[in-house]
């Protein structure tokens, strides 16, 4: 089943055309890794997938619903599309547990007991059950990011978007977060991951998209894209980062 | 001579200062009650006005932005006493409006504080990192839920010192209501100053009372601030 279909996506900020023309398809249970130089539009591409950025042109379908249609209930769509940010964006005034139960309780109207039970299961999964009563300010970066993943999973999303989830972390924290993401991928979550972790992309990606200058320059299985890049720009980028 | 007993407690019979205190104090306390009553009502309504105007100012609808901006500019750009005269004398000159001086006073203080509060609240909301809204919205919260559960609770903690500051200014502004005859603390002070022929001591005491009330108010505010400090 097709989870995400992007057709001729365009996005401009004022006169600045960040995404010129992008089309791709993400199937169920696929893990798509998005790589590319900074400023190439990869984060913007990801943020268009749940309409965190208003889309300038083209179409984005989530499970065959066109989210660029102004009549669509975007809040309903977003419940199925979890997102994890580079800067974690935990709610600092709420404990870890409250961060995780907020959306299920307020958006899905599930009761506190069920929400908390689910939250504890998810915190177990990311290895942070003992931090349930702690506040975000008391956690390390890696712990914050794992809480952010648990918070997104609490809505039972069908798709997870990761926007450079390890870029703001100290090197020794990166592994813990990647392990959680790998586990999630193995469980069959559909994932789109913008990342600079080429190791992760090579190991976990079903496909890798190389984005540059507002276009998807090259799109292939990791072995081919990393081992036998077709485009000059891909080669130039990979020679710098690998 | 029901105050004779009180006078004995101070053990300074005949002393002019003590005479003044003893004679004027009960009236000043009555005035203080009126001041606190007006302040309490006006500050609550002022805050609600401020919240609504701030949300208007930040709303996606241009017309609401304009209404909010014109309101704030009008209030900020005119003296408090002119606003008071307009509401008490100006509006009362219309056939279909009749406000007593206390109500007119409460309305003026509330509207005046509301304009300043709205700017404080707007700045507070805008000071919260955009990532907070993005995280909330990406979880499926709508914009009202985002405001209510994510943005405002954080913003209020940041605003508290400035809100306290404006509340203190508004409390002091209530003293101007004496001009339209509200029997507040300052009005009682003026009456007692002429009744006792001791303006020096009456106004000194008046100042001390305002000081003590405002000091208590700031202590309460810093207590609340410590209690809700951002972790």
Interface residues (C-beta under 8 A of the other chain):
Chain A: X50 X52 X75 X76 X78 X79 X81 X82 X83 X85 X87 X89 X90 X91 X92 X93 X102 X103 X106 X107 X135 X136 X137 X138 X148 X151 X152 X155
Chain B: X129 X131 X132 X134 X135 X136 X137 X138 X139 X140 X141 X142 X145 X149 X150 X153 X154 X157 X230 X231
